[in-house]
Amino acid sequence: MGHNTEIEATKICIVCKKEFTFKSKNPELKKFCSRSCQGKKWRENNKEYEHSRVTEYLKRPEVKKRNKLIREGKIIPKKRKIILRKEIEITKVCPICNKKFTKISKNPWQVKYCSKFCEGRLYREENSINEKKRIKEWQDKNKDKLNVIQRRYYKNNRQKQDCRTFTKKLLNREPYLLSTDCKMCGKKDKDNEIHHDIYPEKTDNIRIAIKRGQIYYLCRNCHTKYHKNENFNNIKKSS
């Protein structure tokens, strides 16, 4: 009969033949030190059943296809996807920008993209329409909040905002002053953005800045890179 309180006892395992201590209400039933030893004993007693169960599993068409792909090297099984102790240098081709890149990591099977920008680009391309709809819905619902944010931004950056509006008006009137090509990579696109090194308020000063090369066009990728890095020359060397 079982006891109400747990009793501490020591026994020898039937499989590995090691002494082990345990606590239980009925210590007479305990025979194995662990579940692995219990499983070994069960497999020894039920060899025929285990063999038939494995053969039935391997005969399935899904399993046959998967094993064939593993032999060809197209799929890596779960056991091989263990994180390595040492870091390995890997060379792969990015599926988005089609460029070779090298990375050092402990889990090389997870490395797919050359940068976080390429990793996020796939998501942005798939969900660009939904993102625009979500922004428009929020703007329609919260017009008062949007006006407050715009006024606050204008107060903090009044000089910059005035310079941007004056440059747009000037370039619409006189488009021959600036070429629409990206200054960094030479990309020709209608969606190229104007970049300002200086923010002059008057139109005459804006024309002088354009001639000196302080106001120019950049594509979206180069524009984000520029604002991340402080020096324009460092970006040219890296590209």
C-alpha angles and dihedrals in degrees: 000000000000122000124234093228128051116257125208113229141165125222142163118249115241094220108036094022095224128141116248135176124219144162122232142142092237109029093173091077095054112101107149131060094215144001092258090061090046090052092049091054092048092050091050091053094043104039096136094050092047092050093050092047092052094047091051090051093050092050092062113111093228092054092046092054092048093050091050091053090049091053091050090049097241094118128039114215121235094252091060093051092081118132109254124233094225126053115246129203111235131191118201141154117248110235093215107043095022093226129138115242138176125218136174115222144142094229105047094172091069094053108099109136131053094226144000089257091062090044091054094041092070091053092046093051092050096044102031094109093047091048093053091048091050092051092048092049091051091048092050093049097043105040093142093053091047092053091050092050092048093049092048091049091048092052093050095043104027096139093050094047093049091049092051093051093047093049092050091051092046094050092047089055096039109024093164091075094076133031113230092221119110111262093214107042101010094238115167110217138139091224094061113133130228115243124203124204088175129027108215116178101207124072094232091055090048090056091051090050091051091052091049091050097247094122118047145138125273131179118242095259095049091044092056091045091051094053091047093052121050100214123059092205092059090058092051091053094048094048 
